[in-house]
């Protein structure tokens, strides 16, 4: 038996933005860093008669931690 749940939760994700002074450039230099965002999290609740309950949580934002 399996139950799948989805929720939006805060996660630390990789994001990029134009470098300072490059906002209006045609091909701006980009900076990369980690920021907080609300990403969809997937919850997998499983129950096996032989092994018992199991739980896995991951998010839909790459790179996705498990």
CHARMM internal coordinates of N, CA and C (Angstrom, degrees):
IC EDIT
DIST 1 N 1 CA 1.4392
DIST 1 CA 1 C 1.5329
ANGL 1 N 1 CA 1 C 107.99
DIST 1 C 2 N 1.3459
ANGL 1 CA 1 C 2 N 116.32
DIHE 1 N 1 CA 1 C 2 N 142.47
DIST 2 N 2 CA 1.4485
ANGL 1 C 2 N 2 CA 120.12
DIHE 1 CA 1 C 2 N 2 CA -179.02
DIST 2 CA 2 C 1.5280
ANGL 2 N 2 CA 2 C 109.84
DIHE 1 C 2 N 2 CA 2 C -141.19
DIST 2 C 3 N 1.3186
ANGL 2 CA 2 C 3 N 115.99
DIHE 2 N 2 CA 2 C 3 N 141.28
DIST 3 N 3 CA 1.4541
ANGL 2 C 3 N 3 CA 123.11
DIHE 2 CA 2 C 3 N 3 CA 174.91
DIST 3 CA 3 C 1.5161
ANGL 3 N 3 CA 3 C 107.18
DIHE 2 C 3 N 3 CA 3 C -124.03
DIST 3 C 4 N 1.3260
ANGL 3 CA 3 C 4 N 117.57
DIHE 3 N 3 CA 3 C 4 N 131.75
DIST 4 N 4 CA 1.4617
ANGL 3 C 4 N 4 CA 121.87
DIHE 3 CA 3 C 4 N 4 CA 179.79
DIST 4 CA 4 C 1.5218
ANGL 4 N 4 CA 4 C 107.71
DIHE 3 C 4 N 4 CA 4 C -115.92
DIST 4 C 5 N 1.3288
ANGL 4 CA 4 C 5 N 116.37
DIHE 4 N 4 CA 4 C 5 N 128.32
DIST 5 N 5 CA 1.4588
ANGL 4 C 5 N 5 CA 122.21
DIHE 4 CA 4 C 5 N 5 CA 177.94
DIST 5 CA 5 C 1.5203
ANGL 5 N 5 CA 5 C 110.39
DIHE 4 C 5 N 5 CA 5 C -122.58
DIST 5 C 6 N 1.3284
ANGL 5 CA 5 C 6 N 116.29
DIHE 5 N 5 CA 5 C 6 N 148.81
DIST 6 N 6 CA 1.4683
ANGL 5 C 6 N 6 CA 121.95
DIHE 5 CA 5 C 6 N 6 CA 179.08
DIST 6 CA 6 C 1.5190
ANGL 6 N 6 CA 6 C 108.20
DIHE 5 C 6 N 6 CA 6 C -127.83
DIST 6 C 7 N 1.3408
ANGL 6 CA 6 C 7 N 116.72
DIHE 6 N 6 CA 6 C 7 N 134.86
DIST 7 N 7 CA 1.4561
ANGL 6 C 7 N 7 CA 121.53
DIHE 6 CA 6 C 7 N 7 CA 178.22
DIST 7 CA 7 C 1.5299
ANGL 7 N 7 CA 7 C 108.95
DIHE 6 C 7 N 7 CA 7 C -147.56
DIST 7 C 8 N 1.3293
ANGL 7 CA 7 C 8 N 116.36
DIHE 7 N 7 CA 7 C 8 N 149.28
DIST 8 N 8 CA 1.4580
ANGL 7 C 8 N 8 CA 120.40
DIHE 7 CA 7 C 8 N 8 CA 174.15
DIST 8 CA 8 C 1.5174
ANGL 8 N 8 CA 8 C 108.33
DIHE 7 C 8 N 8 CA 8 C -92.51
DIST 8 C 9 N 1.3206
ANGL 8 CA 8 C 9 N 115.24
DIHE 8 N 8 CA 8 C 9 N 123.72
DIST 9 N 9 CA 1.4634
ANGL 8 C 9 N 9 CA 120.96
DIHE 8 CA 8 C 9 N 9 CA -179.71
DIST 9 CA 9 C 1.5178
ANGL 9 N 9 CA 9 C 109.14
DIHE 8 C 9 N 9 CA 9 C -136.28
DIST 9 C 10 N 1.2970
ANGL 9 CA 9 C 10 N 114.98
DIHE 9 N 9 CA 9 C 10 N 160.03
DIST 10 N 10 CA 1.4545
ANGL 9 C 10 N 10 CA 121.26
DIHE 9 CA 9 C 10 N 10 CA 178.92
DIST 10 CA 10 C 1.5240
ANGL 10 N 10 CA 10 C 109.78
DIHE 9 C 10 N 10 CA 10 C -71.03
DIST 10 C 11 N 1.3496
ANGL 10 CA 10 C 11 N 115.51
DIHE 10 N 10 CA 10 C 11 N 136.86
DIST 11 N 11 CA 1.4611
ANGL 10 C 11 N 11 CA 120.70
DIHE 10 CA 10 C 11 N 11 CA 179.56
DIST 11 CA 11 C 1.5246
ANGL 11 N 11 CA 11 C 108.97
DIHE 10 C 11 N 11 CA 11 C -144.86
DIST 11 C 12 N 1.3037
ANGL 11 CA 11 C 12 N 116.60
DIHE 11 N 11 CA 11 C 12 N 152.44
DIST 12 N 12 CA 1.4577
ANGL 11 C 12 N 12 CA 122.28
DIHE 11 CA 11 C 12 N 12 CA 174.71
DIST 12 CA 12 C 1.5299
ANGL 12 N 12 CA 12 C 107.79
DIHE 11 C 12 N 12 CA 12 C -86.41
DIST 12 C 13 N 1.3455
ANGL 12 CA 12 C 13 N 116.96
DIHE 12 N 12 CA 12 C 13 N 118.15
DIST 13 N 13 CA 1.4599
ANGL 12 C 13 N 13 CA 121.66
DIHE 12 CA 12 C 13 N 13 CA -174.50
DIST 13 CA 13 C 1.5279
ANGL 13 N 13 CA 13 C 110.29
DIHE 12 C 13 N 13 CA 13 C -128.18
DIST 13 C 14 N 1.3389
ANGL 13 CA 13 C 14 N 115.90
DIHE 13 N 13 CA 13 C 14 N 161.39
DIST 14 N 14 CA 1.4622
ANGL 13 C 14 N 14 CA 121.75
DIHE 13 CA 13 C 14 N 14 CA 175.33
DIST 14 CA 14 C 1.5192
ANGL 14 N 14 CA 14 C 108.60
DIHE 13 C 14 N 14 CA 14 C -84.71
DIST 14 C 15 N 1.3240
ANGL 14 CA 14 C 15 N 117.18
DIHE 14 N 14 CA 14 C 15 N 132.89
DIST 15 N 15 CA 1.4575
ANGL 14 C 15 N 15 CA 122.48
DIHE 14 CA 14 C 15 N 15 CA 178.03
DIST 15 CA 15 C 1.5275
ANGL 15 N 15 CA 15 C 108.83
DIHE 14 C 15 N 15 CA 15 C -138.23
DIST 15 C 16 N 1.3335
ANGL 15 CA 15 C 16 N 115.46
DIHE 15 N 15 CA 15 C 16 N 156.16
DIST 16 N 16 CA 1.4643
ANGL 15 C 16 N 16 CA 120.18
DIHE 15 CA 15 C 16 N 16 CA 175.64
DIST 16 CA 16 C 1.5201
ANGL 16 N 16 CA 16 C 109.19
DIHE 15 C 16 N 16 CA 16 C -124.73
DIST 16 C 17 N 1.3286
ANGL 16 CA 16 C 17 N 116.48
DIHE 16 N 16 CA 16 C 17 N 155.28
DIST 17 N 17 CA 1.4527
ANGL 16 C 17 N 17 CA 122.80
DIHE 16 CA 16 C 17 N 17 CA 178.93
DIST 17 CA 17 C 1.5189
ANGL 17 N 17 CA 17 C 107.95
DIHE 16 C 17 N 17 CA 17 C -152.65
DIST 17 C 18 N 1.3465
ANGL 17 CA 17 C 18 N 117.54
DIHE 17 N 17 CA 17 C 18 N 157.51
DIST 18 N 18 CA 1.4688
ANGL 17 C 18 N 18 CA 120.23
DIHE 17 CA 17 C 18 N 18 CA 179.19
DIST 18 CA 18 C 1.5282
ANGL 18 N 18 CA 18 C 110.56
DIHE 17 C 18 N 18 CA 18 C -63.70
DIST 18 C 19 N 1.3160
ANGL 18 CA 18 C 19 N 116.63
DIHE 18 N 18 CA 18 C 19 N 141.24
DIST 19 N 19 CA 1.4591
ANGL 18 C 19 N 19 CA 121.54
DIHE 18 CA 18 C 19 N 19 CA 178.68
DIST 19 CA 19 C 1.5259
ANGL 19 N 19 CA 19 C 109.76
DIHE 18 C 19 N 19 CA 19 C -65.23
DIST 19 C 20 N 1.3169
ANGL 19 CA 19 C 20 N 116.83
DIHE 19 N 19 CA 19 C 20 N 158.44
DIST 20 N 20 CA 1.4542
ANGL 19 C 20 N 20 CA 121.96
DIHE 19 CA 19 C 20 N 20 CA -179.87
DIST 20 CA 20 C 1.5243
ANGL 20 N 20 CA 20 C 110.20
DIHE 19 C 20 N 20 CA 20 C -58.77
DIST 20 C 21 N 1.3276
ANGL 20 CA 20 C 21 N 116.38
DIHE 20 N 20 CA 20 C 21 N 128.97
DIST 21 N 21 CA 1.4536
ANGL 20 C 21 N 21 CA 121.92
DIHE 20 CA 20 C 21 N 21 CA -178.71
DIST 21 CA 21 C 1.5175
ANGL 21 N 21 CA 21 C 113.75
DIHE 20 C 21 N 21 CA 21 C 86.49
DIST 21 C 22 N 1.3386
ANGL 21 CA 21 C 22 N 118.30
DIHE 21 N 21 CA 21 C 22 N -3.26
DIST 22 N 22 CA 1.4596
ANGL 21 C 22 N 22 CA 122.88
DIHE 21 CA 21 C 22 N 22 CA -177.88
DIST 22 CA 22 C 1.5325
ANGL 22 N 22 CA 22 C 112.43
DIHE 21 C 22 N 22 CA 22 C -109.05
DIST 22 C 23 N 1.3290
ANGL 22 CA 22 C 23 N 117.47
DIHE 22 N 22 CA 22 C 23 N 9.26
DIST 23 N 23 CA 1.4609
ANGL 22 C 23 N 23 CA 121.04
DIHE 22 CA 22 C 23 N 23 CA -172.35
DIST 23 CA 23 C 1.5311
ANGL 23 N 23 CA 23 C 112.86
DIHE 22 C 23 N 23 CA 23 C -60.33
DIST 23 C 24 N 1.3445
ANGL 23 CA 23 C 24 N 118.19
DIHE 23 N 23 CA 23 C 24 N -35.61
DIST 24 N 24 CA 1.4669
ANGL 23 C 24 N 24 CA 121.01
DIHE 23 CA 23 C 24 N 24 CA -175.69
DIST 24 CA 24 C 1.5196
ANGL 24 N 24 CA 24 C 113.09
DIHE 23 C 24 N 24 CA 24 C -104.17
DIST 24 C 25 N 1.3173
ANGL 24 CA 24 C 25 N 117.55
DIHE 24 N 24 CA 24 C 25 N 6.31
DIST 25 N 25 CA 1.4664
ANGL 24 C 25 N 25 CA 121.21
DIHE 24 CA 24 C 25 N 25 CA 179.62
DIST 25 CA 25 C 1.5284
ANGL 25 N 25 CA 25 C 109.80
DIHE 24 C 25 N 25 CA 25 C -71.47
DIST 25 C 26 N 1.3398
ANGL 25 CA 25 C 26 N 116.10
DIHE 25 N 25 CA 25 C 26 N 151.44
DIST 26 N 26 CA 1.4584
ANGL 25 C 26 N 26 CA 120.66
DIHE 25 CA 25 C 26 N 26 CA 179.52
DIST 26 CA 26 C 1.5288
ANGL 26 N 26 CA 26 C 110.61
DIHE 25 C 26 N 26 CA 26 C -65.45
DIST 26 C 27 N 1.3210
ANGL 26 CA 26 C 27 N 116.86
DIHE 26 N 26 CA 26 C 27 N -45.28
DIST 27 N 27 CA 1.4707
ANGL 26 C 27 N 27 CA 122.63
DIHE 26 CA 26 C 27 N 27 CA 177.10
DIST 27 CA 27 C 1.5343
ANGL 27 N 27 CA 27 C 107.85
DIHE 26 C 27 N 27 CA 27 C -125.43
DIST 27 C 28 N 1.3270
ANGL 27 CA 27 C 28 N 117.57
DIHE 27 N 27 CA 27 C 28 N 81.83
DIST 28 N 28 CA 1.4677
ANGL 27 C 28 N 28 CA 119.77
DIHE 27 CA 27 C 28 N 28 CA -174.34
DIST 28 CA 28 C 1.5294
ANGL 28 N 28 CA 28 C 112.73
DIHE 27 C 28 N 28 CA 28 C -73.00
DIST 28 C 29 N 1.3229
ANGL 28 CA 28 C 29 N 115.21
DIHE 28 N 28 CA 28 C 29 N 152.54
DIST 29 N 29 CA 1.4532
ANGL 28 C 29 N 29 CA 120.56
DIHE 28 CA 28 C 29 N 29 CA 169.54
DIST 29 CA 29 C 1.5173
ANGL 29 N 29 CA 29 C 107.01
DIHE 28 C 29 N 29 CA 29 C -71.31
DIST 29 C 30 N 1.3223
ANGL 29 CA 29 C 30 N 115.89
DIHE 29 N 29 CA 29 C 30 N 139.87
DIST 30 N 30 CA 1.4618
ANGL 29 C 30 N 30 CA 119.95
DIHE 29 CA 29 C 30 N 30 CA -176.28
DIST 30 CA 30 C 1.5230
ANGL 30 N 30 CA 30 C 110.06
DIHE 29 C 30 N 30 CA 30 C -110.96
DIST 30 C 31 N 1.3125
ANGL 30 CA 30 C 31 N 115.81
DIHE 30 N 30 CA 30 C 31 N 145.87
DIST 31 N 31 CA 1.4587
ANGL 30 C 31 N 31 CA 122.71
DIHE 30 CA 30 C 31 N 31 CA 172.59
DIST 31 CA 31 C 1.5242
ANGL 31 N 31 CA 31 C 107.86
DIHE 30 C 31 N 31 CA 31 C -107.39
DIST 31 C 32 N 1.3109
ANGL 31 CA 31 C 32 N 115.93
DIHE 31 N 31 CA 31 C 32 N 149.28
DIST 32 N 32 CA 1.4605
ANGL 31 C 32 N 32 CA 122.02
DIHE 31 CA 31 C 32 N 32 CA -176.78
DIST 32 CA 32 C 1.5147
ANGL 32 N 32 CA 32 C 109.04
DIHE 31 C 32 N 32 CA 32 C -126.76
DIST 32 C 33 N 1.3141
ANGL 32 CA 32 C 33 N 116.49
DIHE 32 N 32 CA 32 C 33 N 137.23
DIST 33 N 33 CA 1.4585
ANGL 32 C 33 N 33 CA 120.51
DIHE 32 CA 32 C 33 N 33 CA 178.60
DIST 33 CA 33 C 1.5118
ANGL 33 N 33 CA 33 C 111.23
DIHE 32 C 33 N 33 CA 33 C -166.09
DIST 33 C 34 N 1.3194
ANGL 33 CA 33 C 34 N 115.03
DIHE 33 N 33 CA 33 C 34 N 173.36
DIST 34 N 34 CA 1.4630
ANGL 33 C 34 N 34 CA 120.13
DIHE 33 CA 33 C 34 N 34 CA 179.56
DIST 34 CA 34 C 1.5241
ANGL 34 N 34 CA 34 C 108.64
DIHE 33 C 34 N 34 CA 34 C -94.18
DIST 34 C 35 N 1.3347
ANGL 34 CA 34 C 35 N 114.57
DIHE 34 N 34 CA 34 C 35 N 136.20
DIST 35 N 35 CA 1.4555
ANGL 34 C 35 N 35 CA 121.82
DIHE 34 CA 34 C 35 N 35 CA 176.65
DIST 35 CA 35 C 1.5213
ANGL 35 N 35 CA 35 C 108.67
DIHE 34 C 35 N 35 CA 35 C -137.08
DIST 35 C 36 N 1.3092
ANGL 35 CA 35 C 36 N 115.00
DIHE 35 N 35 CA 35 C 36 N 169.53
DIST 36 N 36 CA 1.4541
ANGL 35 C 36 N 36 CA 120.15
DIHE 35 CA 35 C 36 N 36 CA 177.70
DIST 36 CA 36 C 1.5239
ANGL 36 N 36 CA 36 C 109.54
DIHE 35 C 36 N 36 CA 36 C -93.17
DIST 36 C 37 N 1.3252
ANGL 36 CA 36 C 37 N 116.67
DIHE 36 N 36 CA 36 C 37 N 135.82
DIST 37 N 37 CA 1.4638
ANGL 36 C 37 N 37 CA 122.28
DIHE 36 CA 36 C 37 N 37 CA 177.50
DIST 37 CA 37 C 1.5272
ANGL 37 N 37 CA 37 C 108.60
DIHE 36 C 37 N 37 CA 37 C -145.11
DIST 37 C 38 N 1.3112
ANGL 37 CA 37 C 38 N 115.70
DIHE 37 N 37 CA 37 C 38 N 162.32
DIST 38 N 38 CA 1.4536
ANGL 37 C 38 N 38 CA 121.01
DIHE 37 CA 37 C 38 N 38 CA 175.69
DIST 38 CA 38 C 1.5211
ANGL 38 N 38 CA 38 C 108.22
DIHE 37 C 38 N 38 CA 38 C -95.12
DIST 38 C 39 N 1.3147
ANGL 38 CA 38 C 39 N 116.62
DIHE 38 N 38 CA 38 C 39 N 110.56
DIST 39 N 39 CA 1.4621
ANGL 38 C 39 N 39 CA 122.52
DIHE 38 CA 38 C 39 N 39 CA -178.58
DIST 39 CA 39 C 1.5251
ANGL 39 N 39 CA 39 C 109.54
DIHE 38 C 39 N 39 CA 39 C -114.96
DIST 39 C 40 N 1.3289
ANGL 39 CA 39 C 40 N 115.89
DIHE 39 N 39 CA 39 C 40 N 154.62
DIST 40 N 40 CA 1.4639
ANGL 39 C 40 N 40 CA 120.24
DIHE 39 CA 39 C 40 N 40 CA 176.40
DIST 40 CA 40 C 1.5234
ANGL 40 N 40 CA 40 C 109.63
DIHE 39 C 40 N 40 CA 40 C -71.57
DIST 40 C 41 N 1.3096
ANGL 40 CA 40 C 41 N 116.30
DIHE 40 N 40 CA 40 C 41 N 129.50
DIST 41 N 41 CA 1.4580
ANGL 40 C 41 N 41 CA 122.67
DIHE 40 CA 40 C 41 N 41 CA 175.65
DIST 41 CA 41 C 1.5188
ANGL 41 N 41 CA 41 C 108.41
DIHE 40 C 41 N 41 CA 41 C -108.36
DIST 41 C 42 N 1.3123
ANGL 41 CA 41 C 42 N 115.52
DIHE 41 N 41 CA 41 C 42 N 138.21
DIST 42 N 42 CA 1.4583
ANGL 41 C 42 N 42 CA 121.54
DIHE 41 CA 41 C 42 N 42 CA 178.94
DIST 42 CA 42 C 1.5201
ANGL 42 N 42 CA 42 C 108.96
DIHE 41 C 42 N 42 CA 42 C -108.19
DIST 42 C 43 N 1.3137
ANGL 42 CA 42 C 43 N 116.22
DIHE 42 N 42 CA 42 C 43 N 130.46
DIST 43 N 43 CA 1.4532
ANGL 42 C 43 N 43 CA 122.83
DIHE 42 CA 42 C 43 N 43 CA 178.55
DIST 43 CA 43 C 1.5264
ANGL 43 N 43 CA 43 C 108.25
DIHE 42 C 43 N 43 CA 43 C -113.39
DIST 43 C 44 N 1.3095
ANGL 43 CA 43 C 44 N 116.29
DIHE 43 N 43 CA 43 C 44 N 127.92
DIST 44 N 44 CA 1.4603
ANGL 43 C 44 N 44 CA 122.24
DIHE 43 CA 43 C 44 N 44 CA 177.31
DIST 44 CA 44 C 1.5313
ANGL 44 N 44 CA 44 C 107.89
DIHE 43 C 44 N 44 CA 44 C -116.91
DIST 44 C 45 N 1.3267
ANGL 44 CA 44 C 45 N 115.51
DIHE 44 N 44 CA 44 C 45 N 111.06
DIST 45 N 45 CA 1.4608
ANGL 44 C 45 N 45 CA 121.54
DIHE 44 CA 44 C 45 N 45 CA 176.26
DIST 45 CA 45 C 1.5205
ANGL 45 N 45 CA 45 C 107.30
DIHE 44 C 45 N 45 CA 45 C -104.37
DIST 45 C 46 N 1.3194
ANGL 45 CA 45 C 46 N 116.24
DIHE 45 N 45 CA 45 C 46 N 122.30
DIST 46 N 46 CA 1.4581
ANGL 45 C 46 N 46 CA 120.69
DIHE 45 CA 45 C 46 N 46 CA -177.91
DIST 46 CA 46 C 1.5244
ANGL 46 N 46 CA 46 C 110.02
DIHE 45 C 46 N 46 CA 46 C -123.82
DIST 46 C 47 N 1.3193
ANGL 46 CA 46 C 47 N 114.72
DIHE 46 N 46 CA 46 C 47 N 150.86
DIST 47 N 47 CA 1.4554
ANGL 46 C 47 N 47 CA 120.02
DIHE 46 CA 46 C 47 N 47 CA 175.08
DIST 47 CA 47 C 1.5187
ANGL 47 N 47 CA 47 C 108.53
DIHE 46 C 47 N 47 CA 47 C -138.91
DIST 47 C 48 N 1.3254
ANGL 47 CA 47 C 48 N 114.45
DIHE 47 N 47 CA 47 C 48 N 123.68
DIST 48 N 48 CA 1.4561
ANGL 47 C 48 N 48 CA 121.64
DIHE 47 CA 47 C 48 N 48 CA 179.32
DIST 48 CA 48 C 1.5284
ANGL 48 N 48 CA 48 C 107.90
DIHE 47 C 48 N 48 CA 48 C -116.18
DIST 48 C 49 N 1.3318
ANGL 48 CA 48 C 49 N 118.73
DIHE 48 N 48 CA 48 C 49 N 134.07
DIST 49 N 49 CA 1.4690
ANGL 48 C 49 N 49 CA 119.56
DIHE 48 CA 48 C 49 N 49 CA -178.40
DIST 49 CA 49 C 1.5320
ANGL 49 N 49 CA 49 C 113.17
DIHE 48 C 49 N 49 CA 49 C -62.20
DIST 49 C 50 N 1.3170
ANGL 49 CA 49 C 50 N 116.78
DIHE 49 N 49 CA 49 C 50 N -27.35
DIST 50 N 50 CA 1.4643
ANGL 49 C 50 N 50 CA 119.87
DIHE 49 CA 49 C 50 N 50 CA -178.20
DIST 50 CA 50 C 1.5383
ANGL 50 N 50 CA 50 C 111.89
DIHE 49 C 50 N 50 CA 50 C -88.33
DIST 50 C 51 N 1.3476
ANGL 50 CA 50 C 51 N 117.86
DIHE 50 N 50 CA 50 C 51 N -42.32
DIST 51 N 51 CA 1.4644
ANGL 50 C 51 N 51 CA 122.20
DIHE 50 CA 50 C 51 N 51 CA -174.35
DIST 51 CA 51 C 1.5165
ANGL 51 N 51 CA 51 C 113.83
DIHE 50 C 51 N 51 CA 51 C -98.30
DIST 51 C 52 N 1.3329
ANGL 51 CA 51 C 52 N 117.29
DIHE 51 N 51 CA 51 C 52 N -20.63
DIST 52 N 52 CA 1.4555
ANGL 51 C 52 N 52 CA 120.29
DIHE 51 CA 51 C 52 N 52 CA 179.69
DIST 52 CA 52 C 1.5247
ANGL 52 N 52 CA 52 C 112.02
DIHE 51 C 52 N 52 CA 52 C 92.74
DIST 52 C 53 N 1.3454
ANGL 52 CA 52 C 53 N 117.08
DIHE 52 N 52 CA 52 C 53 N -159.06
DIST 53 N 53 CA 1.4600
ANGL 52 C 53 N 53 CA 120.74
DIHE 52 CA 52 C 53 N 53 CA -175.29
DIST 53 CA 53 C 1.5306
ANGL 53 N 53 CA 53 C 112.99
DIHE 52 C 53 N 53 CA 53 C -76.97
DIST 53 C 54 N 1.3440
ANGL 53 CA 53 C 54 N 115.35
DIHE 53 N 53 CA 53 C 54 N 150.46
DIST 54 N 54 CA 1.4607
ANGL 53 C 54 N 54 CA 122.27
DIHE 53 CA 53 C 54 N 54 CA 175.74
DIST 54 CA 54 C 1.5247
ANGL 54 N 54 CA 54 C 108.07
DIHE 53 C 54 N 54 CA 54 C -143.36
DIST 54 C 55 N 1.3449
ANGL 54 CA 54 C 55 N 116.43
DIHE 54 N 54 CA 54 C 55 N 156.16
DIST 55 N 55 CA 1.4543
ANGL 54 C 55 N 55 CA 121.75
DIHE 54 CA 54 C 55 N 55 CA -175.55
DIST 55 CA 55 C 1.5208
ANGL 55 N 55 CA 55 C 108.71
DIHE 54 C 55 N 55 CA 55 C -145.88
DIST 55 C 56 N 1.3414
ANGL 55 CA 55 C 56 N 117.07
DIHE 55 N 55 CA 55 C 56 N 130.36
DIST 56 N 56 CA 1.4655
ANGL 55 C 56 N 56 CA 122.19
DIHE 55 CA 55 C 56 N 56 CA 176.36
DIST 56 CA 56 C 1.5152
ANGL 56 N 56 CA 56 C 107.51
DIHE 55 C 56 N 56 CA 56 C -130.96
DIST 56 C 57 N 1.3434
ANGL 56 CA 56 C 57 N 116.78
DIHE 56 N 56 CA 56 C 57 N 135.01
DIST 57 N 57 CA 1.4623
ANGL 56 C 57 N 57 CA 122.14
DIHE 56 CA 56 C 57 N 57 CA 177.10
DIST 57 CA 57 C 1.5203
ANGL 57 N 57 CA 57 C 108.05
DIHE 56 C 57 N 57 CA 57 C -126.09
DIST 57 C 58 N 1.3281
ANGL 57 CA 57 C 58 N 116.78
DIHE 57 N 57 CA 57 C 58 N 130.79
DIST 58 N 58 CA 1.4568
ANGL 57 C 58 N 58 CA 122.23
DIHE 57 CA 57 C 58 N 58 CA 176.59
DIST 58 CA 58 C 1.5225
ANGL 58 N 58 CA 58 C 107.88
DIHE 57 C 58 N 58 CA 58 C -145.05
DIST 58 C 59 N 1.3369
ANGL 58 CA 58 C 59 N 117.47
DIHE 58 N 58 CA 58 C 59 N 168.89
DIST 59 N 59 CA 1.4611
ANGL 58 C 59 N 59 CA 118.54
DIHE 58 CA 58 C 59 N 59 CA 175.45
DIST 59 CA 59 C 1.5153
ANGL 59 N 59 CA 59 C 110.42
DIHE 58 C 59 N 59 CA 59 C -120.99
DIST 59 C 60 N 1.3251
ANGL 59 CA 59 C 60 N 115.59
DIHE 59 N 59 CA 59 C 60 N 165.57
DIST 60 N 60 CA 1.4631
ANGL 59 C 60 N 60 CA 121.55
DIHE 59 CA 59 C 60 N 60 CA -174.80
DIST 60 CA 60 C 1.5188
ANGL 60 N 60 CA 60 C 112.12
DIHE 59 C 60 N 60 CA 60 C -93.17
DIST 60 C 61 N 1.3227
ANGL 60 CA 60 C 61 N 118.46
DIHE 60 N 60 CA 60 C 61 N 12.25
DIST 61 N 61 CA 1.4541
ANGL 60 C 61 N 61 CA 122.79
DIHE 60 CA 60 C 61 N 61 CA -178.23
DIST 61 CA 61 C 1.5280
ANGL 61 N 61 CA 61 C 108.43
DIHE 60 C 61 N 61 CA 61 C -107.14
DIST 61 C 62 N 1.3145
ANGL 61 CA 61 C 62 N 117.42
DIHE 61 N 61 CA 61 C 62 N 125.65
DIST 62 N 62 CA 1.4657
ANGL 61 C 62 N 62 CA 120.73
DIHE 61 CA 61 C 62 N 62 CA -178.12
DIST 62 CA 62 C 1.5194
ANGL 62 N 62 CA 62 C 110.86
DIHE 61 C 62 N 62 CA 62 C -75.64
DIST 62 C 63 N 1.2883
ANGL 62 CA 62 C 63 N 121.27
DIHE 62 N 62 CA 62 C 63 N 144.69
DIST 63 N 63 CA 1.4636
ANGL 62 C 63 N 63 CA 126.96
DIHE 62 CA 62 C 63 N 63 CA -9.88
DIST 63 CA 63 C 1.5129
ANGL 63 N 63 CA 63 C 109.62
DIHE 62 C 63 N 63 CA 63 C -75.92
DIST 63 C 64 N 1.2868
ANGL 63 CA 63 C 64 N 116.22
DIHE 63 N 63 CA 63 C 64 N 129.91
DIST 64 N 64 CA 1.4580
ANGL 63 C 64 N 64 CA 120.05
DIHE 63 CA 63 C 64 N 64 CA -172.52
DIST 64 CA 64 C 1.5279
ANGL 64 N 64 CA 64 C 111.77
DIHE 63 C 64 N 64 CA 64 C -87.74
DIST 64 C 65 N 1.3254
ANGL 64 CA 64 C 65 N 116.72
DIHE 64 N 64 CA 64 C 65 N 119.73
DIST 65 N 65 CA 1.4595
ANGL 64 C 65 N 65 CA 119.65
DIHE 64 CA 64 C 65 N 65 CA 176.31
DIST 65 CA 65 C 1.5240
ANGL 65 N 65 CA 65 C 110.93
DIHE 64 C 65 N 65 CA 65 C -79.08
DIST 65 C 66 N 1.2962
ANGL 65 CA 65 C 66 N 117.28
DIHE 65 N 65 CA 65 C 66 N 148.48
DIST 66 N 66 CA 1.4675
ANGL 65 C 66 N 66 CA 121.74
DIHE 65 CA 65 C 66 N 66 CA 175.88
DIST 66 CA 66 C 1.5130
ANGL 66 N 66 CA 66 C 108.17
DIHE 65 C 66 N 66 CA 66 C -120.39
END
COOR INIT
IC SEED 1 N 1 CA 1 C
IC BUILD
